[in-house]
Amino acid sequence: MRHLVNAFLPAGDREKVVGAVRAAEATTSAEIVPMVVGASDSYPKAELACGLALGLVGGVLCALVFGTRGMWLFLLYFGLFALAGFQAAKRLPPLKRLFVSKPRASHETLVAAQAAFYAQGFCATPERNALLIYISVFERLVFVLPDTGLAGRIDPRILEAGTAALSAGIRQGRPCEALTAVIGDLATALAALYPPRPGDANTLKDLILL
């Protein structure tokens, strides 16, 4: 679902985010990395559920409209609408999202964020002070994950406030503005814990898009 990432954060906005990250990391030795992914899971059962639901509704409606109670005709209608619903769910994220429960989406997004944290080397910084801002576009969910050098030191309410502010900005249709603002707020909190030091190396990417 790379097209979701491109629509969520166009090229011009990406430059703004990278600039915000670099400005933030000039004030702290900690690493801040936003990561935007199209979706955290493929949710194949959602596509199947959409197909079955549309197949049943379409089959019943067609049987009523055409005044037939024949099982074979119903199965034909059911199959055609089920196939159309399945394909529609694959191509239309808003439709597919209707068949993904909030607990399932939250679980899959958190698991994907935790996996990305290690896969992208966030735990390899010298002071273990990296901070991942994970955004999953399909699920419309945000997780802010600190490494062990920050966990227990940074106030959890700061991370919660950043998550809430970014989530609100995404719902309001201004993801770039919200993300750059949150990066600045988090940098202020991190600077008090890990002030900048001469010769600090930028060991992680400024922005990750998947």
N, C-alpha and C positions, 0 to 999 in steps of 0.2 A: 504493500500500500504506500509506495513512495510518493504517489500523486497526492496523498493526504498531507505528507510532510511539505511538499512544494507549495500546496495551497495554504497551509498553516503558516509557513515562514518563507516568503519569497526571497529572492537573492538580495534585494536591497535591505530587507529586515535582518537577514543573516549578518550582514556587515555591521549593522547597528548592535546586534547581540555580541558579536566578537569584540567590537570596540568597548562595550560595557564590561565584558569579562577582563579585557586587558587593563582597563582603567581600574577595575576593582582589585586585580591582583597586584597593581602597583602600590596598593595600600596595605597589603598583607602577604605573608609568606605562604598562607594557605592557598589551596587550589580550588577554584570554582568552575565547574563544567556543566553547562546545560546539555541535555541529550534529548533529542526529539525523535520519536519513532512513529511510524504509521499506525501500528497496532501491536499489542503485546501478545496476541495469540490469534490464530486463524479462525477459531470458533466454528468448526465444521458442523457441529450440532445445531448452531443457529441457522445455518443455511438449510439444513434438513428440516428443522422445525418450521421455517418459513414456507418451504415447499409443501409440506404436509398441510399446513393451515390453509394456504391458498388453494391447494388441491381440493380439500374438503369443501370449502366455501364455494369455489367455482363449480365443482361437480354438482353440489346440491342446487345451486341457483340455476344452472343450465338444465338440470333435470326438471325443475319446477317450471321454468320458462317454456321449454319445449314440450312439456306435458308428457314426459315418458318416465316410466318406472323401471325400465329395463336395466338390469345390473351391468350388462356389457357397455351400454352407452354411458352410464354413470362412471364406470371405470375409465372409459376413454376420456371423458371430460376431466375426471380427477387427475389422470396422468398428464394431460396437456397443461392444466393449470399448475400442477405440482412442479413440472419441469420449468415452467415459466417463473414460478416463485423461487425456485432454487437458483436459477440463473440471475434473477433480479437481485436476490440477496447477495450474490457474489459481486455484483457490479454497483450496488447502491448501499454504501455504508449506513446511511440513516435508516433504511429499511432493516438491514441486518441487525442494527443496534437494538431494535425493538424486541428481538428474540434473545438478547443476552441479559441475564439478570445482573443487577448492581453488585450483589455479593460475588458472583463469578467474575465479573469484570475487575473488581477491586483486587480479588485474589490473584488473578492472572497477571495484572499489571504490577503488583508488588513483587511477585516471584520473578517477573521479567526484569524489573528494576534491580533486584538483588543480584541476579545472574549477570546483568550488564556491568554492575559495579566491579565484579571480579574479572569479567572477561575483558574489560577495557583498561584494566590495570590501576584502578583507583586506590587499591590497597598497597601500591608499590612506592608511594611517595616517602621520602626519608623520615618525615615526622608523622606519617599517617594522618595527615590533616586535609585530605581531599573532601570536597562536598559535591555530590551529584544532584543536579536538578533534573529529574526524569519526567518527561512529558510524553504521554501516549495519546495521540490525536484521536484515534477511533473511540477509545473509551472515555475521552475527555477527562482524564485523571492525571494528577500530579503527585509525585513523591519526592521528598528532599531527604537524601540519605547521607549522613556524615560517616567518615571513617573513625577508627577507634581513638585517634588522637583528638577528635572533636567530641565524640559521644561522651557525655558526662561532664564536659567542660562548657559547651555552648548551651544556653538556656533552651530547653525543648520548646518553650513558648515562641521563641524567635523563629524556629523552623516551622512550627504550626502556623504562625502568622504569615510567613512567606508562602507556604502552601496554599493557605486560604486566599491570599491576595492574588496569587497567580491564577488559581482556579477561577476566581471571580472575573479577572481580566479576560480569560479565555472565553467564559460564558458571554461576556459583553462584546466579544468580537475585536478585542485589542490585545492580542497575545504578545506582540513585540514590545509594546509600551509596558505591559505588566511584567514581562520577563526582565527587561532592562532595569526596571525599578526595583524588583525583588533582588536582582544581582547586587545592586548598589546597597540595599538595606542589609543583605547578608554580609557584604564586605565590611561594612561598618562594625558589625558584631565580631567578625573574625579578626579584624585589625587589633582589637583589644586583647585577643588571645594569642595571636601570632602576628606581631608587627613585621613590617618588611625588613629584610636583611640584605646587605650588599652581596651581590653575586648569586642571588636566588635564581634557580633555573626553572623554566616553565616545562615541567615534565609531562604534562597532559595536554590534550587538545583543548582549544578554546571553545569549540562547539562540535558536537557529534550528531550526525543525521543518519538515520537508518530507515 
